[in-house]
Amino acid sequence: DIRLGKSPAGKAYKFQHRSAYDDIDSTYEAITAYLDEKGLEAQNLFIEEYLTTPKDSDDTSLEVDIYVFIK
């Protein structure tokens, strides 16, 4: 199914996760630390773009780009 919707607008930062899905929490912790260090406040919107499809949750070939929109 295809649905029309509104695209997010504004400034966004792109972060890369290159490891197993089991490790994605550490990437989000690093993102939070970065935003705190820079004094930036994120919107309640994170977009994960999966560039590869992992075989399972510990497949280290997973590549995900994470977009964080800033208030």
Residue pairs with C-beta under 8 A, 6 or more apart in sequence:
8 43
8 45
8 47
8 69
10 43
10 69
10 70
11 69
11 70
12 67
12 68
12 69
12 70
13 35
13 40
13 67
13 68
13 70
14 65
14 66
14 67
14 68
15 27
15 30
15 31
15 34
15 65
15 66
15 67
15 68
16 63
16 64
16 65
16 66
17 23
17 24
17 27
17 62
17 63
17 64
17 65
17 66
18 62
18 63
18 64
19 27
19 60
19 62
20 54
20 57
20 58
20 59
20 60
20 62
21 54
21 57
21 58
21 59
21 62
22 57
22 58
24 64
27 66
28 66
31 66
31 68
35 41
35 42
35 68
40 70
41 70
41 71
42 68
42 69
42 70
42 71
43 69
43 70
43 71
45 68
45 69
46 66
46 67
46 68
46 69
47 66
47 67
48 64
48 65
48 66
48 67
49 64
49 65
49 66
49 67
50 62
50 63
50 64
51 63
51 64
51 65
52 61
52 62
52 63
54 61
54 62
